[in-house]
Amino acid sequence: MPELSHLFIHVEDLARSRRFYADQLGLAVLLDEGDYLRLGGGDGFHMGLEQRPLDQVGAAGIEIVIKVRDVEADYARLSAQGIVFDTAPADMPWGARHAWLKDPDGYRLSIYS
């Protein structure tokens, strides 16, 4: 049976994306090859990032969803670091509490618990 391995996205500035995803959001750096970065957390899904020209960055139909222990605490912590959210944490009909934002390249993200 096929197995989903990881999400792969193109970013304009790999160092900037590393600061956002690893330093600010707290994802673990699993592999750093200079021009390729793989991130993850726990035993979950992995995300690969590769720097590309701006015309190869972005996809309006992609949303990256990151599970956090406490969405309220992470929302407050990230907001204090200057990260701007599109929405404050809110309860969803499916039972999770989400807050939406965009990464430095405009990819839509949700943190939830």
C-alpha positions as CSV (number, residue, x, y, z in Angstrom):
1,M,0.0,0.0,0.0
2,P,1.4,3.5,-0.8
3,E,2.4,5.6,2.1
4,L,2.3,9.4,2.2
5,S,5.9,10.5,3.0
6,H,6.0,14.3,3.3
7,L,4.9,17.7,2.1
8,F,7.4,19.5,-0.1
9,I,7.2,23.2,-0.7
10,H,9.2,25.8,-2.5
11,V,10.2,28.9,-0.6
12,E,11.8,32.2,-1.6
13,D,14.3,32.4,1.3
14,L,15.2,29.1,3.0
15,A,16.9,30.8,6.0
16,R,13.7,33.0,6.6
17,S,11.5,29.9,6.4
18,R,13.8,28.0,8.8
19,R,13.4,30.8,11.3
20,F,9.7,30.7,11.0
21,Y,9.0,27.0,11.0
22,A,11.9,25.8,13.4
23,D,12.7,28.8,15.6
24,Q,9.2,30.3,15.9
25,L,6.7,27.5,15.4
26,G,9.1,24.9,17.0
27,L,9.2,22.2,14.4
28,A,12.3,20.0,14.6
29,V,15.0,20.2,11.9
30,L,15.4,16.6,10.7
31,L,17.7,17.2,7.8
32,D,19.7,20.3,6.7
33,E,21.6,20.0,3.4
34,G,22.1,23.7,2.9
35,D,19.7,24.0,0.0
36,Y,17.2,21.6,1.4
37,L,15.6,21.5,4.8
38,R,13.3,18.8,6.2
39,L,11.2,19.6,9.3
40,G,9.0,17.5,11.5
41,G,7.7,16.9,15.0
42,G,7.1,13.9,17.2
43,D,6.4,10.8,15.1
44,G,4.3,12.8,12.6
45,F,4.4,14.1,9.1
46,H,7.5,15.7,7.6
47,M,7.8,18.8,5.5
48,G,10.6,19.5,3.0
49,L,11.6,23.0,2.0
50,E,13.7,24.0,-1.0
51,Q,14.6,27.5,-2.0
52,R,13.4,28.5,-5.5
53,P,12.9,31.6,-7.6
54,L,9.8,33.6,-6.6
55,D,7.9,32.6,-9.7
56,Q,8.1,28.9,-8.5
57,V,6.8,29.7,-4.9
58,G,3.3,29.4,-3.6
59,A,0.1,27.5,-4.2
60,A,-3.3,29.0,-3.3
61,G,-4.8,25.6,-2.7
62,I,-2.4,24.4,-0.1
63,E,-3.0,24.6,3.7
64,I,-0.4,23.4,6.2
65,V,-2.0,22.2,9.4
66,I,0.2,21.9,12.5
67,K,-1.1,20.3,15.7
68,V,0.1,22.0,18.9
69,R,-0.4,21.2,22.6
70,D,-2.2,24.5,23.4
71,V,-3.4,26.7,20.5
72,E,-4.2,29.6,22.9
73,A,-0.6,29.6,24.3
74,D,1.0,29.3,20.9
75,Y,-1.2,32.0,19.5
76,A,-0.2,34.4,22.3
77,R,3.5,33.4,22.1
78,L,3.7,33.8,18.3
79,S,1.6,37.0,18.3
80,A,4.1,38.5,20.9
81,Q,6.9,37.7,18.4
82,G,5.1,39.8,15.7
83,I,3.5,37.0,13.8
84,V,0.2,38.2,12.4
85,F,-2.7,35.8,12.4
86,D,-5.7,35.9,10.0
87,T,-8.0,34.7,12.8
88,A,-7.8,34.3,16.6
89,P,-8.3,30.8,18.0
90,A,-11.9,29.6,17.6
91,D,-13.8,26.4,18.1
92,M,-14.7,24.6,14.9
93,P,-17.8,22.4,14.3
94,W,-15.5,19.3,14.1
95,G,-14.3,19.8,17.6
96,A,-10.8,21.3,17.2
97,R,-9.8,24.8,18.1
98,H,-7.9,26.5,15.2
99,A,-6.1,29.8,14.4
100,W,-5.1,30.6,10.8
101,L,-2.1,32.6,9.6
102,K,0.3,32.7,6.6
103,D,4.0,31.7,6.5
104,P,6.6,34.1,5.1
105,D,5.8,32.9,1.5
106,G,2.1,33.3,1.8
107,Y,1.3,29.6,2.4
108,R,-1.9,29.3,4.5
109,L,-1.3,27.6,7.9
110,S,-3.5,26.5,10.7
111,I,-2.4,25.7,14.2
112,Y,-4.8,23.7,16.2
113,S,-5.4,21.7,19.4
